[in-house]
């Protein structure tokens, strides 16, 4: 019988294994809400314990080894540092939500309660509160800023550009120690989230899309300078943890909407692909480490350019969006990119279907995506608080029972 790490390495190299590779919680986009996770532990008959929330924007739980074992999960997260809101991973304190449930959160998390019961917190420690969880909410949402016209905002001069081009020695040592401990204590494939990303523009998609037409030289220079700085960080990071990990997340930006891409994919090819290749080429100096990109929505015209940019694994495979037919995606790109996700529709079937409907949909997806390897089982994005636990169990039980024909 294959170990998880052996199974994953076969599948990520487009070879078939004994069963599909399965993920839950190895990334910030393949996880589960803390509320759902608590109910999942109870359904699995595991001791309740305290649920640790490491991503406070989406209130995602850190998935523990007993749950990974029970669900047959093949991946494990190398916890990132810093966490969202600039918080440190390592020290925890209790936090009680509006419904009376208590979770463990990073010690530095100190939201301010508004009169209406909403919680406010800044993006960076010491800043003004710009994220809000309303009473009854399950996420922190950005507080909208004043409307602005992208045509009226001028690009900043080169002298004002600032890029982080180094990771602190303290962070590198901490990540290396955690990666080594995970590698030696389990046989799962390790997914790293270094909080360093390939550049995704400046000032938001709309503004940058306008600038790519108005001032292409500025955009090209900006992206390449940002990529050079990011590549230096990736090099430092991989030197520290590369021998232990199998996958590294390089971008989490969503370039798609439900109906189409945010901007002309040809612009992505012209401007972004050369910049991203500076970073992915660094990662690929470690031959067994695969690059992971998360990009929601309808992106059929973007997929070949993501592959050209050096992306090995593409998540979440949102086939519920327009023109994202799984058979066509697999036929066209299944030998060039690993599809990670899409095992069940998280907009409809997973939250609102029956366990039998979930199981049927999962089997149909696996029949399309598993042949030839190159597929990792996970829903389309994170599992939300309202999802019935019976449906979560149906998803993972079906995936574990599936065998390559």
C-alpha positions in Angstrom: 0.0 0.0 0.0 1.3 3.4 -0.9 2.0 6.1 1.7 0.2 9.4 1.2 3.5 11.1 0.1 4.1 8.3 -2.5 0.6 8.5 -3.8 0.7 12.3 -4.1 4.0 12.3 -5.9 2.7 9.8 -8.5 -0.5 11.8 -9.1 1.2 15.2 -9.2 3.5 13.8 -11.9 0.4 12.7 -13.9 0.6 9.0 -13.0 -2.2 6.8 -11.6 -2.0 5.5 -8.1 -4.1 3.1 -6.0 -6.7 5.8 -5.4 -7.1 9.6 -5.9 -5.1 12.0 -3.8 -7.3 13.7 -1.3 -7.1 17.1 0.4 -8.7 18.9 3.2 -7.2 21.9 5.0 -3.7 22.0 3.4 -4.3 25.5 2.1 -6.4 28.6 2.8 -8.6 27.7 -0.2 -9.1 24.0 0.4 -10.2 24.1 4.0 -13.3 24.2 6.2 -15.0 26.7 8.4 -14.3 26.3 12.1 -18.0 25.8 12.8 -18.2 22.9 10.3 -14.9 21.5 11.6 -16.2 21.2 15.1 -19.3 19.4 13.9 -17.2 17.1 11.7 -15.0 16.1 14.7 -18.1 15.2 16.6 -19.5 13.2 13.7 -16.2 11.3 13.4 -16.4 10.4 17.1 -13.3 12.3 17.9 -12.7 14.2 21.2 -14.0 17.7 20.7 -11.0 19.6 22.1 -10.5 23.3 21.1 -10.8 24.2 17.5 -7.9 26.4 16.3 -8.7 29.1 13.8 -5.6 30.1 11.8 -7.3 32.2 9.1 -9.5 34.8 10.7 -10.9 36.3 7.5 -12.7 33.1 6.6 -12.6 31.6 10.1 -10.8 28.5 8.8 -9.9 25.7 11.2 -6.5 24.0 11.4 -7.2 20.4 10.5 -5.7 18.0 13.0 -4.0 14.7 12.3 -6.9 12.5 13.7 -9.3 14.1 11.3 -6.8 13.8 8.4 -6.5 10.1 9.3 -10.2 9.5 9.5 -10.9 11.1 6.1 -7.9 9.6 4.3 -6.4 13.0 3.6 -3.0 12.9 1.8 -1.8 16.4 2.4 -0.9 18.5 5.5 -0.4 22.3 5.8 2.8 23.9 6.7 1.3 26.7 8.8 2.2 30.1 7.3 3.7 33.0 9.1 2.7 35.7 9.5 -1.0 34.8 9.4 -3.7 37.1 8.1 -4.0 40.5 9.9 -0.2 40.3 10.5 -0.6 37.8 13.4 1.9 35.3 14.6 1.4 31.6 14.5 2.3 29.8 17.7 0.6 31.3 20.7 -3.2 31.0 21.1 -6.0 32.3 23.3 -9.7 31.6 23.5 -12.2 33.7 21.5 -16.0 33.4 21.9 -18.1 34.1 18.9 -21.6 35.7 18.9 -23.2 32.3 19.1 -21.3 31.3 22.2 -18.9 28.9 20.6 -15.3 29.2 21.7 -12.3 28.8 19.4 -8.6 29.3 19.8 -7.2 32.3 17.8 -3.8 33.9 17.6 -2.9 35.7 20.8 -2.5 39.0 19.0 -6.1 39.0 17.7 -7.9 41.8 19.6 -11.0 42.9 17.6 -13.0 45.9 18.8 -16.7 45.4 19.4 -19.1 48.0 17.9 -22.4 49.0 19.5 -24.3 46.7 17.1 -22.2 43.7 18.1 -20.0 43.7 15.0 -16.3 43.1 15.4 -13.7 45.4 13.8 -10.0 44.7 13.2 -7.2 46.3 11.2 -5.4 44.6 8.3 -2.1 45.4 9.9 -1.5 45.6 13.7 -1.9 49.2 14.9 -3.8 50.4 11.8 -7.3 51.6 11.5 -10.1 49.0 11.6 -10.9 48.1 8.0 -12.3 44.6 8.4 -15.7 43.7 10.0 -17.5 40.6 11.1 -21.2 41.6 11.7 -23.1 40.0 14.6 -24.4 36.7 13.1 -21.6 36.6 10.5 -19.0 33.9 9.9 -16.4 35.9 8.1 -14.5 39.2 8.3 -15.3 41.4 5.3 -13.4 44.4 4.1 -15.1 47.7 5.0 -15.7 49.3 1.6 -13.7 52.4 0.9 -14.9 55.5 -1.0 -15.7 54.9 -4.7 -12.9 56.0 -7.0 -12.6 56.2 -10.8 -9.6 54.1 -12.1 -9.2 56.6 -14.9 -8.5 59.4 -12.4 -5.7 57.6 -10.5 -2.1 58.0 -11.8 0.4 55.2 -11.4 3.0 55.9 -8.7 6.5 56.8 -9.9 9.2 54.2 -9.9 10.9 56.0 -7.0 7.9 55.2 -4.8 7.9 51.4 -5.5 8.5 49.3 -2.5 8.9 45.5 -2.7 9.8 43.0 0.1 12.8 41.2 -1.3 13.8 39.1 1.7 12.3 36.9 4.4 13.6 37.3 7.9 16.0 34.8 9.2 13.7 34.2 12.2 10.8 33.3 9.9 12.9 31.0 7.7 14.2 29.2 10.8 10.7 28.8 12.2 9.3 27.5 8.9 12.3 25.1 8.5 11.8 23.7 11.9 8.1 23.2 11.4 8.6 21.6 7.9 11.2 19.2 9.2 9.0 18.2 12.2 6.0 17.5 9.9 8.2 15.6 7.4 9.6 13.4 10.1 6.4 12.8 12.0 4.0 11.9 9.2 4.0 10.5 5.6 1.7 13.1 4.1 2.7 15.5 1.4 3.4 19.0 2.8 1.9 22.1 1.3 3.6 25.4 2.0 2.1 28.9 2.1 5.0 31.3 2.3 3.0 34.5 2.1 5.1 35.4 -0.9 3.2 35.6 -4.2 3.8 36.1 -7.9 2.8 39.7 -8.7 -0.9 40.3 -9.4 -0.7 43.9 -10.4 -1.2 47.1 -8.5 -4.3 48.9 -7.3 -6.8 46.2 -8.0 -7.7 44.3 -11.2 -9.8 47.1 -12.7 -7.2 49.8 -12.2 -4.4 47.6 -13.5 -6.4 46.4 -16.5 -7.0 50.0 -17.5 -3.2 50.8 -17.0 -2.2 47.8 -19.2 -3.9 49.6 -22.0 -3.0 53.1 -21.1 0.6 52.7 -19.9 1.9 49.3 -20.9 5.6 50.1 -20.2 4.9 51.2 -16.7 2.9 48.0 -16.0 5.5 45.8 -17.5 8.3 47.4 -15.5 6.3 47.3 -12.3 5.4 43.6 -12.7 9.0 42.6 -13.5 10.4 44.5 -10.5 7.8 43.0 -8.2 8.6 39.5 -9.6 12.4 40.0 -9.1 11.8 40.8 -5.5 9.3 37.9 -5.1 11.7 35.5 -6.8 14.4 36.3 -4.3 12.0 35.5 -1.5 11.0 32.2 -3.1 14.7 31.3 -3.4 15.3 32.0 0.3 12.1 30.1 1.3 12.9 27.0 -0.8 16.4 26.9 0.4 15.0 26.6 3.9 12.1 24.2 3.4 12.4 22.8 -0.2 13.7 19.4 0.9 10.6 18.8 3.0 7.7 20.1 1.0 5.9 18.9 -2.2 3.8 21.9 -3.1 4.2 25.6 -2.7 1.4 28.2 -3.2 2.5 31.0 -5.5 -0.7 32.9 -6.0 -4.2 33.2 -4.7 -5.7 35.9 -6.8 -9.0 35.4 -8.6 -8.8 36.4 -12.2 -12.2 35.0 -13.1 -15.9 35.9 -12.4 -18.9 33.6 -12.8 -19.2 34.4 -16.5 -15.8 35.4 -17.8 -12.2 36.5 -16.9 -11.7 39.9 -15.2 -9.7 41.2 -18.2 -8.5 40.0 -21.6 -6.4 36.8 -21.0 -4.0 38.0 -23.8 -3.0 40.8 -21.4 -2.1 38.2 -18.8 0.1 36.4 -21.4 1.8 39.6 -22.4 2.4 41.1 -19.0 2.0 38.5 -16.3 3.5 35.4 -17.8 7.1 36.7 -18.0 6.9 38.0 -14.5 5.5 34.8 -13.0 8.1 32.7 -14.8 10.8 34.5 -12.8 9.3 33.1 -9.7 8.2 29.6 -10.9 11.5 29.0 -12.5 13.1 29.5 -9.0 10.7 26.9 -7.5 11.4 24.4 -10.2 15.0 24.4 -9.3 13.7 22.0 -6.7 12.4 19.3 -9.1 9.9 17.6 -6.8 8.2 20.8 -5.6 5.1 21.8 -7.5 3.6 25.3 -7.9 0.0 25.9 -6.8 -2.2 28.6 -8.1 -5.8 29.4 -6.9 -8.0 31.2 -9.4 -11.8 31.0 -9.1 -14.4 31.6 -11.8 -14.7 31.2 -15.5 -11.1 31.1 -16.8 -11.0 28.8 -19.8 -8.9 31.2 -21.9 -6.6 31.8 -19.0 -5.6 28.2 -18.3 -3.1 27.8 -21.1 -1.3 31.0 -20.0 -1.2 29.9 -16.4 0.5 26.7 -17.6 2.9 28.8 -19.7 3.6 30.9 -16.5 4.9 27.7 -14.8 1.8 26.7 -12.8 1.8 22.9 -12.0 -1.5 22.7 -9.9 -4.6 24.7 -10.6 -7.3 25.2 -8.0 -10.4 25.2 -7.5 -11.6 24.0 -10.9 -14.9 25.9 -10.7 -16.9 23.9 -13.3 -20.1 25.7 -12.1 -18.8 28.8 -13.8 -19.4 29.5 -17.5 -17.4 27.5 -20.1 -15.5 25.4 -17.5 -16.5 22.0 -18.8 -14.5 19.3 -17.0 -14.2 17.0 -19.9 -12.8 19.7 -22.1 -10.4 20.9 -19.5 -9.1 17.4 -18.8 -8.8 16.6 -22.5 -7.0 19.9 -23.4 -4.8 20.4 -20.3 -4.8 17.2 -18.2 -1.3 16.3 -19.2 0.1 19.8 -18.4 -1.5 20.8 -15.2 -2.8 19.1 -12.1 -6.5 20.0 -11.4 -6.9 20.4 -7.7 -10.6 20.6 -6.6 -13.9 20.6 -8.3 -15.0 17.3 -6.8 -18.4 18.7 -5.8 -20.3 21.9 -6.5 -20.0 24.1 -3.3 -22.6 26.6 -4.6 -25.4 24.0 -4.9 -24.8 20.3 -4.3 -22.6 20.3 -1.2 -24.7 22.7 0.9 -28.2 21.9 -0.5 -28.1 18.3 -1.9 -28.5 15.0 -0.1 -25.6 12.7 0.8 -26.5 10.4 -2.2 -26.5 13.4 -4.6 -23.1 14.5 -3.3 -21.7 10.9 -3.7 -23.1 10.7 -7.2 -21.6 14.0 -8.3 -18.2 13.1 -6.8 -18.1 9.8 -8.7 -19.0 11.6 -11.9 -16.3 14.1 -11.5 -13.7 11.5 -10.5 -14.6 9.4 -13.6 -13.7 12.4 -15.7 -10.7 13.7 -13.9 -8.8 10.8 -12.3 -7.7 8.8 -15.4 -4.0 9.4 -16.1 -3.4 11.0 -12.7 -3.1 14.8 -12.3 -6.1 15.2 -10.1 -6.6 16.0 -6.4 -9.9 15.6 -4.6 -11.3 18.7 -2.9 -14.5 20.6 -3.3 -14.8 23.8 -5.3 -13.3 26.1 -2.6 -13.6 26.0 1.2 -16.4 24.1 3.0 -18.8 26.7 4.5 -20.5 26.7 7.9 -24.0 25.8 6.5 -22.9 22.5 4.8 -24.5 19.4 6.4 -21.9 17.2 7.9 -23.5 14.1 6.3 -22.6 15.7 2.9 -19.0 16.3 3.9 -18.7 12.7 5.0 -20.3 11.5 1.7 -17.7 13.5 -0.2 -14.7 12.0 1.5 -16.1 8.5 1.9 -16.8 8.4 -1.9 -13.3 9.7 -2.7 -11.6 7.0 -0.5 -13.7 4.2 -2.0 -12.9 5.3 -5.6 -10.4 3.1 -7.5 -8.7 3.7 -10.9 -10.3 1.4 -13.4 
